[in-house]
Every structure is written in C-alpha cells, then in structure tokens.
Amino acid sequence: MFFSFLPVAAGLHAQRWRLAACVLCAAALAVPPAGASGKDDHDRARQAVQAGQVLPLPTVLERLMREVPGQVLEVELEPERDRWIYEIKLLTPAGQLTKVKLDARTAEVLRVQPRESREDLQRRQDNR
C-alpha cells in the first residue's frame, strides 16, 4: 500500500507561509515609519484641532466627498510652510488612485493629483 504525504506537506508549507506573512505584517505595523515619531505626531495633530488650527478629520472628509468622491485609503496631516495640510489618498468610483491636498483649517481643496496607471506610464514611455 502506497501513502502520499504530498498533500499534508503542501498544506504544512502553505501554513508556514501564512504564519511568516502574519509575523512580517505584525512587525511592519509595530515599527513606525522612518522619521515619524508616532505618538508625538498624534499629539501634535490633536493639539492643532483643539487650538482651531485644523478641522476635525470627519468634517474634512465630509466636505471632500462632495468634491472628490471615493474610498479613502490613507490620510496624513502635515505642517507645510505656514499651515497644516491634509494629504488624502483615495480610490475614485472610476478606479483611479488619486491624491488630494486640502488646507486643514478650511478644508479647501488645494490640489487633486490623479496617479497614472502602470499601463498609462508604459504607453507614454513607448510613444517616446
């Protein structure tokens, strides 16, 4: 009688990969990005909202969705020159990845920058 251990080995192999992926994701989330001070950034943002220098994020997102609808993927609040800027990455209903910069005090849209797809970039390079 012949027994095959291949399905068991393959399942074990896949399970190890999933475990390794989970460990890597957890490690990536536990380490703040380079240059970010984590808690300090959060505290500075909270202080800016309390001081009236920055609108609360829900208010900004509500106003943004009227002008540039989409699914929010990432939000950053950064000081830029003499004011705070919300930088929001979103996916539009048409599937376009877009970066929007807003004045954090007024929620005025300062710039909408659609990101080109890889296909568009390749086509542009091929046409040169």
TAUR-V210440 format. One record per pair of residues at least 24 apart in sequence whose C-alpha atoms are under 8 Angstrom apart, sorted by the first residue. I is the first residue (numbers start at 1). J is the second residue. Records with the same first field share a line. If there is no record, write none. Layout:
I = J, J
This chain:
45 = 77
52 = 105
53 = 84, 104, 105
54 = 84, 104, 105, 106
55 = 104, 105, 106, 107
60 = 104, 107
63 = 107
64 = 107, 109
68 = 92
69 = 93
77 = 104
